[in-house]
Amino acid sequence: MTKRKKKEIKRIRKGLSFRTGKPKRFVVFSLKDFDINQGQTFEKWEQERILANLLTRLRQLSMFSVEEAIQRQIIKPYDAFPQNSEFCHPKHIPEGVRWATIRIKGKERIAGYIDENVFYIVFLDKDHKFWISKKKHT
């Protein structure tokens, strides 16, 4: 094949589009607002042998859009910071963000907020103390 034919093929390939419709916006994560003063640290979760569960859940979650994760009840959105919480609203987080939790396994949760398709991880909540709910069927 001559160089000219290779260039023609490349141009043809560049012109092809295999995507149809609007591209899916997968959940992505940010640690820029992680609060080290409340909840647990990554080191603590590693000592408790639950850090791997967190990473596995984030990998699974990154295959979905925010809407799909909410439908699958992996992400639970809240309108505001909970009033019945053992956590305090960090000063570096603006008021009015869309707070949410990610269920890891058992009681373990990640608490943070959602902006478009980004989940900002703020707290590691090993004991489900961010959004305290009444026990069911007890």
Beta strands, then each sheet from edge to edge (+ up, - down):
strand 1: 28-30
strand 2: 75-77
strand 3: 98-105
strand 4: 108-115
strand 5: 118-125
sheet 1: 1+ 5+ 4- 3+ 2-
end
